[in-house]
Amino acid sequence: MAMDVYPGRPYPRGATYDGTGVNFALYSQVASRVEVCLFDPANPSKEIGRFDLPEVTEFVWHGYVPGMEPGTLYGFRVHGPYEPSKGHRCNPHKLLLDPYAKALHGEVDWKQPVFGYTLGHADGDLARDEKDSAAGVPKGVVVSDFFDWGNDHRPEIPWRKTVIYEAHVRGLTMLHPAVPEHQRGTYAGLSHPAVIEHLLKLGVTSVELLPVQEAADDSFLNDKGLSNYWGYSTLCYFSPHQRYASRRTPGSQVAEFKSMVKALHAAGIEVLLDVVYNHTCEGNHMGPTLSLKGIDNTAYYWTMPDPRYYLDFTGCGNSLNASLPQAARLIVDSLRYWVEEMHVDGFRFDLATTLGRQAAGEFSPNAPLFQIINQDPVLNRVKLIAEPWDVGMGGYQVGKFPAPWREWNGKYRDALRRYWKGDENQAGEVGHRLAGSSDMFQEAKRRPQATINFVTAHDGFTLHDLVTYSHKHNEANGEHNRDGADDNQAWNCGVEGETEDANIIALRERQKRNLLATLFLSQGVPMLVAGDEMGRTQKGNNNAYCQDNELSWVNWNLDARGKALLEFSSRLIQFRHRQPVLQCRRFFQGERIWDSRSKDLTWYRPDGTEMSPEDWQKPFVRSLAFQLGGDAIPTLDERGQRVIGDGLLVLLNAHHEPVRFTIPSAAEGRQWVLEFDTSDDTKPTGPVKTGTFELVGRSMLVLREETLNKA
């Protein structure tokens, strides 16, 4: 295929269609030559053209092809040194994915020679392989950025009103009866009116999607007939995953993703993405050569003093080195693309500690990438959430990320699990977590919304399994139950697995309500995992990353218990939205604010006296109460006016036996009204007399203060 190739421009990187042709630009400091290969859309393994990028500007190789159209399939071949002992792994026999490709077409075929070295050679990765890998590598797709966004606008939900729903694009809709079969498991399915109706009824404000950036299945999973269902093995940071498109024509996933975002925005729901910039699917020195490794290995990855080998802070074979300028630029360019072009509202960063590691490998809140994002006028206005740990030295950094980041709070998860299963010495820890974790965030002058509170996440037991299994059951993963966490702080309520015992079933349902109620009555930002509101089970599998089947998919065929839990969850979240005292933007002071009738936060023993410092230290304290003053909210609204809401009284009893609580008197002219009793979710709301109240073992009571004779 003969074609004209003009010099083009070094920016933007990737393949950019301008209406009359396509500009290609690729960074590589080590390259001596860069070729662009074109492939037949009808037969993507067939090469139909090849040309060199004719110009190089500050290590960016570039060229422009007039007349080239969207839908063109392409890849790069980078000529340069293959010297693994020096960290260089260029091999022009290996077709490479454009790291800036906006769409991919095809999957990695591990049966093809996608490794840069000769498999089985005595010299291992030092022996360059000269077999062509093109048939086994996905191709980049030239796409047009045009899309009719209409009057789309960001919901811009304030952090204090945010309720996050962690969901998997495929898993949420694969079994939904109202979604047309051809749309199940797709972006179109997730934006179906029936799914949006569920989200709105539930009351969530922000959907956080498990990775949707193009990922690769691991070869060892393919050998077992499994797949990387979660997608934490990124192949390309710009392309929406083609598996989640209802149409499989090259590039169609881009428009379908945009349509999903547009539909969710129209319903007032934000779209957050779980992003994996800490590593790629290229693995360690024995992994495949698919993209960055063959383009300019040491410009992107952490390497050891012996640069043949990779520093692995992630447990996945390699780690992206965000302290290097090109790696940082790739990450920031990708983030900006998802915000500006795809209209995404924010991100949750997987293993974010890796991104904050500096030149010596240590974590710093002042790391280069954090500074770049903080100064970026596009990125510093969206939601940024860190998973504040990795597996390297000093990897657990909860509470250490800089503003404006928010953080997954693993200490919150562990405290709630331990408390409700009846562990000792949990009172003080639970007190801190329910009040917004001021011990972790206040010293750095951060707000209660710095903590993302959760009881369960995609990684681990579902809520139902947390109260049904004490041990993991991961045999389906094919690793002899060795994978997944062993310490889950779970309790099966007396029997491992499902049972017909009515008493155990009742206790498990009560424990689910306890955990949900505590989550949504805590200061901070709550996160709910899709399906937990309906009792979804993975049959005890706490590491279902490779289970793309009914074990992981949300079951919408609910029994009576599932329907009751869904109704309880919806009432609970809607209640949170109505109560400004649960959305405080400042930490409690334990004092009267303004001219309030009560303190902003008061902790009580069951006998009605305030908790003393000594009470918090007693190991057996499992029963306590707290009162939130509705007229003592330590914040102002957006117009600078005092915020006044209802006062709340919450009684918690994690003891296995009933405990009698003394209910403090409501303010003059006011009364306590029952809102929730987790021991009986069918109990109607209504006035509650002051005096004493016997609280059932392992249950909680939520009372709201209102004016007497309120209409």
N, C-alpha and C positions, 0 to 999 in steps of 0.2 A: 504494500500500500504506500504509494508515493504521496508526500504531503509537504507543504511549506511549513517551516518552523522558524519563527521570528525570535529575537532575543528575549522578549517578554520582560517581566518584572520579578524582583525577589520577594515581593509581598503582594497579597497575602499568601501564606504557605498553603500547600496542597494543590488541588485542581479546582480552579475557579472559573465558572462560566459567566461571561459578561454580556451575553446576548448575541455575540457575533463569533465567538471562539472561546478557547480555554487556555488559561495560563497555568503552567505547572511550576512549582517551586518546592525544593527539598533542601534542608540543611544537612551538610556533612562536611566536617573539617578534614576528615581522613580520605575522602573519595578522590580518585584521580579521574573518574569519568562516571556519569550517570546516564543510564538509558531508560526510556519510557517504553513499555511494551503494551500493545493494544490487543484486545481479545474479542472474539466473536460472541455477541450476546446470546446467539442461538446455540453456541457450543463453547462455553467459557474456557475450556481447556485448549482451544485452538487459537494460537497467536496469529494475528492478521496484520500486524505492523509493528515497527520499532524505529525509534529515533533517539538521538542524543539530545540532552539539554545543552544548548550551545553556549550559555553564559554562566558565570559564577561571580557572585557579588558577596563579599564577606562571608564566604563559605556556603552561601545559598545558591544552589544550582537551579537555573530557571530557563524557561522557553515558552513561547506562545504559538498555538496552532489555530489559525483562522478557519472558520467554518466547522469546527468540531462542535458536536451537539451533546446535550444531556443524554444520559443512558450509555455513554461510552464506558467500556470496561478497561481498566488499566492497572499496571503495577510497575515497580521500579526494579532495576538491576544496578547495584552499586559496585563499581570496580575500585579496588584499593587493597591495602595490606590484609592478608589473613595471617595474623601473628597473635594467637591467643595468649602467648606468654607476655605480650605487651598490651593485652586488652583489646586488640583489633580483630574483628571477625567478618571483614568484608568478603563476600563470595558471590560473584556475578552469576553463578549457576543457580542461585536461589532467588526466586521472585520475591520481592518485598512489598508489603502493604504500605501504602502512604499513611503515615501516622496522623495526617490531617484529612483523610478521606471522610466525606460526609455520609457515605453509605457504602456497604460492602455487599457483594453477591457471591454466594457459595460458602462452603464450610472447609475447615482444615481436614485434609484426608491424611491420617497418620500412616497409611500404607504407602504413601508417596515419599520421596526422599526430601523431606522438609527439614532435615538436620544438616547443619553446615559442615559436619564432619562425617567420615565414613563409619557407619555403625559397625561395631565389632572389631574395628582396627586396633592393633596392639598399642598404637599411640593415642588412642582415645580421641578427644576433641582437637588434638594437634594435627590430625590428618585431614586436610581439606577434601570435601566430597565434591565431585564434578558432575553429578547427575542433576538434571534440570528438575526443579521442584514445582514448576508452574501449574501442573495438573492438580497439585494437592493444596494450593493456596487460594483463599478467597481473593476476589478482585475488587479494587476500588471502583466506585461508580461516580461518574460526573453527574452532578445534580444541579438543577436550577433552584435558587433560593426563593423564587416567587411563590407566595401563598397569600390568599385573601383572608387576612386576619379580621376584617370587618372592624367592629368596635371593641375588639378584645382588650381587656385591661386587667392588670394584676389585682387580685382581691386585697393584697397587702393587709393580711390579718395581723393585728398587733400580737406580740409574743404572749402577753397576759391572757389573750382570748384564744390562743392556739391549742387545738387538740389534734394530735398527729395520729394517723392511721397507717401503720406499716403494712404494705401489701405487695404481692407478687403479681405482675401483669397477667401472667398465664394462670397462676393458681387461683386467683380471685374469681375468675369467670368460667373456668373449664366445665364446671358442673351447674352453672346457673341456668335454670330451666327457661327463663324469659329471654335469654340472649340467643339469637339465631346461631345454629350450630357452626356455621362457617366463620362466625365472629368470636367464638369462645376462645379464650386464651390469647386475645389480641388487644392492641390499643383500641380498636373499634369496640371490642366487647367491654373494655373497662369504662368507656364513655357512653355505654348504652343507658337509656333513660331509667331502666330498672335498677341498674347498679348505682347510678347517681341518686335515685330516690332512696335507696338503702342508706347511702352515706349521709344524706340530708336528714333522714329520720333519726339516724343514730346521733347526729350532732357533731361529727368530725369536721374540722375546718381545713385540714391539710393532708393530702395523701402522699406518703413517702414510699416511693417505688423501689423495690430491690433492683439491683443493677439492670439498666436497660442499655448501657453502652455495649457495643458488640463484644461478645466473649467467645472463647473457644472451649470446647469439651476437652477434658484431659484424656490422653491416650489410654491410661489405665482404666478409666471409666468406660471408655468405648469397648475395651476388651471384656468388660463385665456386662455389657448391654445396658449400661447406665449413662447418665449425662450430667453435666454440671448445671443443674437446675437453677440454683441460686444465681449463678453468673459472676461469681467473684474471681474471674480469670480473664481480665480485660485484654481484648485484641486490638481495639481501636477506640480512642477516646472521643471521637466526634460522631460516630455512626450509631443511630438507634438500632437495636438488635433486630435483625431481619426475621427471626423466628416469631416475633410478636406482631407481625404484619398479617392482615387477613388476605392480602394479595402478595404474591411472590415475584412480581416483576421488578427488575433492578431499580432501586431507588424509591420504590413506592412506600417503604417504611417511614420515610421522612415526612411526607404529607399526612400519612395516617397518624403519626405521633403528634404532629401539630394540630390536627383535627381533635384528637383526644384532649390536648391541653385547652384548646378553645372551648370545648364542651364543658369541661370541669370548671374553667374560669366563669363561664356563663352561669353556672350554678353557685358561684361564690366560693369554690374550693380551690385551694392552692395545690400546686404540683411540686413536690420535692423529690430529688433523685439521690439514691444511695450510690456514691461514686467510689471507684477503686483506683486511685492514683498512686497507691503505695507500691504496687508491683504490676507486672504484666504476665501474660500466659507463656512467655518465652523461657521461664524457668531458669535453672542454674547453668553452669558451663556445659552440661550434657543435654540441655534442652534444645528445642527447635530454633531455627533462624527464620523468623517470620516478618520482622519489621525493624524495630530499633536496634536490635543486636547486630544486624547486618548493615545498618545505615551508618551508625557512629556509636558503637557500644559504650565507650567511656564518657560520652557526652550526656548519657542518660542514666546509667546504672551506677550504684555503689559497687566498687570493687575493693578487694583486699589489697594489702601492700604488694602481694603477688597478683597482678591484675588479671591473671587467667581466671581467678575465682571471684565469686560475688559475695559481698556482705549481705546477709539475709536477716533483716529485722522483722520480716513478715511471716516466716515459716513457709513461704511459697517458692523458695529457690532464688529469687532476686528481689531487689528493692530499688525503686526509682529514687534517684538522688536529687531531691528538690532544692538542694543547696547549689546545684550547678545551673548556670543561666539558661541553657537550652531545655533542660528538663522542666525548670520552673516556667519557662515561656510556654512550653507545650501544655502544661497544666492550666495556666491562666488563660491561654488562648481558647482552650477547650471549654473552660467554665464560662468565659464571656460569650462563646458561641451558643451554648445552651441557654443562656439568659437572654441574649439579644435576638437570636434567630429563632430559637425554639420556645421562647417565652416561659421558661422554667422559673420557679419562684425561690428556689434554694436547693441546698445540698446537704447530705449527711456523708461525711468523709470516713470511709472504712480505714481502720488502723491509722488514724491521723497522726499519732505520735511520730511515725516514720517521716511524715512530711515536715515535721518540725525539727528534724535532726540536722545539725550543722556540720561543718567540715570535718570535725573530729569525731562525729557520730553521736554527740550528746544532744539531748533535747533542749530547746530553748523557746520560750514564748516570743522571743524576738527574732526567730529564724527568718531567713530571707523571704520564703513564700508567704508567711503570715504578714510581713511588712508590705509586700507587693499587693496582696489582697486588700489589706486595710487601707491602702492609698488609692486603690482602683475605684473610680467613680461609679462603675457599673456593679462590681462585685461586693463592695462594702455596704450595699443597700439591700441585698437579698439575705435570706436566712442561711446561716452557716452553722452546721452541727458537727462536732467532732466525736468520733469514737476514740476516746483519749487514752489509748493504749496500743502497744504492739508487743512482740515477743522478744525484743532485744533488751539489753541491759538498761535499767532505768525506764522501762517501757510504760509503767502505770503512772499516768500523769493527770488523773482526775482532779479537776479544780485548778489546773496550771495553765490552761489555754488563755490567750489574750482576748479582750473584748474586740470585736462584737461576737465572738464565737460562743455558742452554747455547747453543752457536753452531755453525752450519755452518762448517766450516773449509775455505775455498777454498784456503788455502795448502797444506793436507795433500793435497788432490786434485792440485794442480799439481806438487807435489814428487814424488809417486809416479809420475805420468805421465812426468815428465822423466827421473827416475832409470831407470825400466825401459825407456825407449826409448834410453838410453845417453848422455844429455846430460852434459856436463862440469860441474864445480863444483856437484855436488848432494849430496855426502856429508854436509856439515854440516847442510844443510836436512833431509835425510831422517832424520838422527840425531835432530834435535829433534822431527820429526813422529811417528816411531815411539815415542818416549818420552813422548808426551802433550802436546807443544807447551808445555813449561814456559816457554819464552821469551816466550810470549804471555799466559799465565794465572797464573804463579806469583807475580809481583810483586803482583798484586791479591789474593793469598791465595785463589785459586780452585784447584780440584782437577783432576786429569787428565780427569775426566768432563765438564769444561766444554767440551771439544772434541767435536763430532760429526764423525767421520771418514768420508769417502766418496771413492770414485774416480769414480763416475758418479752422476748424478741424472736426474730426468725431463727436465731441460733440458740437452740435449747428446747426445753419442753414447752408445749402449748400450755395455756392456763388449765385446761381440763387435765392434761397429763401431769401437771405439777402436783395435783391433789389426788392422782390416781396411781402413780408409779413412784417408788422410792429409788429405783435403779433404771438406768438407760437400757433400751432394748433395740439395738441398732443392727441386728443380724442381717436385715435386708440390704445393708450397705456393702456386704461382702467382705468385711474386714474383721470378722469373728468377734464383733462387739468391742473391738479395741479403740475405735474412733469415738469422738465426742467426749464431752466433759464427764468426769466421774463425780465431781462435787456439785450437785444441783440444788442443795438445800430444799429438797422435795420431800413430801410425806404422803404416803398412799392412803392415809386414814384407816389403816388396819388390814387391808388386803391388797396385794400387788395385782394391778390390772382391774379389768371390769368385773363387776359382781352384781348379783341380784339382791344382796342384802339391803333392805330398805333404809336401815339406820345409817349404814355407811354411805349410801347414795345421798341421803339427806345431808349428812355432814359435808360431803364433797361439794354439793351445791352451795351450802352455806359458806364454805371456805372460798369458793369462787367469788361469791358476792362480797365477802370480807376484803379480798384482795383488790377487787375492782373498786369498791367504795373507798378504800383507803387511798388508792391511786388518784381518784378524781376529787378527793377532799384535801389533797396535799398542795402546798404552794409549789410553784414551778410549772413546767410544761409537761402534761401527761402524754404518753404514747401507748396506743393500743395496737395489738397485732391482729391483723385481719382474721376473723373467724373465732377469736377468743370470746367475742360478745355472744357467740352462739354455741360455745362448747366444742369447738373443733378439736379432734384428736389426731395424733400421729402414731397412736398405739405404742407410746413409750419411746419412740425414736427421737433422740435429742440432737441429731445431726443429719437432718433430712436434705442435705445440700444436693444429693444426687438422685432424689426421688421425684421424678417428674411423672407423677401418677396420683391416684386417689389418696394415697397416704399423705401427700402434701396439699392437695387441692382443697379449697373451702367447700364444705358440704352444705348445700342450701336446702336439703330435704330434712327439715327439723322435726324432732319429736317434741313432746310437751315440755320437757326440761329445756331444750334448746330455745323454744319460743319464749318461755318464761325468762330465761337469762337474757335474751335479746331485748325484751321489754324492759327488764331491770336496767340493763346497760344504757338504753336510750333515755330512760327517765333520769338516770344518774348524770349523764353527760349534759342533758338539757338543764338539769338543776344547777350544775356547775356554771353554765353560761349565765344563769340568772343571778348568781351570787357574786357581787364584786369583792366580798371578803375572801373569796377563794382565788382572786386574781390580783393580789397586792403586788405593786411594783417596788416596794421597799420591804426590808426585813422587819419583823415584829420587834418591838422594844420591851414588851412585857409591862407596859405602862398605859395610863389613860392618855388619849390623844385629843387635842382640842378641849372640848368640854364633855367628853364622852361619859356615858353612864357606867361603862365597864372598861377594863384593860383591852388592848388590842389582842392579846393572847394570854390566857390563864390556863395553867395545868392543874388538875385536881386528882386527888386520891379518890378511891371509891366512896370514902366516908364524907366527901364534900369539902375537905380542907385542901388548901393549896399545897402542891408538891414542894417539898423542901429539897435542898441539894443532897441531903442524905437519902431521901426517897429514891432519887435517880440512880443511886449506886447499889441499891438492894438487888441481889441477883434474881429474886423470885417475883419481881414486879411484872405481872403480865396484864394487869387491869388498871386502866387509867382513863382520864377524860380530859378534853380540852374545850375551851370556850373562845370563840372569836367574836370580838365586839363589832357589830355592824356599823356603829357610829364612831369607831376608833380606827378606821382604815388609814394607815400612814401614807397616804398619797393623794394627789389631786387628779382630776380628769383632764382631758385634752384642752379644756377651756380654763383651766386653773381653778375650777370649783371643787369644793370639798365633796368627796365621794361618800355616800351613806347607803348602806344596804341592810340586809337582815343580819341579826346576830345568830350564830350557830353554836350548838352544843353537841359534841360527839363523844359517845361512850364506847370504849374499846375493851373487850374481854377476850384475851387469847388463852385464858385458863380453860381447862377442860370441864370445869364445873360452873354452875351459875354463881354469879356474884351480885350482891345487892349494892346498888349505887344510890347515893343521895343526890338528888337533882337540885342544883342551886336555884333560888328564886329568880324568876324573870324580873326585868325592870318594872317599875311602877307603871300600871296601865297596859302592861304587855303580858303575853303568855307564851309558853312553849307549845309548839305544834309538831307532831310526829311527821317526819318525811320518809325515813327509811329505817326498817328493822330487818337486818340481814338474817335473823332467825326465821322470819316469815315475810317473804316478799309480797304476799297478798294482803297484808294488814293495811287497812285504809288509813289515810292521813286524818289527823284530828288533834284536838287539844290534849295535852298530857299534864296531869296534876303534878305540882311540886311535891316533894317528899322523897320517898324511896322507890326504886324500880329494880326489880330482879332481872338482870341481863343474862340470858341463856349462855352457857359455855360456848366459847369460840363464836362470838357474834359481836355486832356493833349496832349502835342506835344513833340516829342523826335527828336532832331536833332543831327547829327553826323558830326564832323569836318573832312574834308579830303582835300588832296592836289588838287589844281585846275588842270583841264584837266587830272585827274587820269584815266588811261585806265581801 
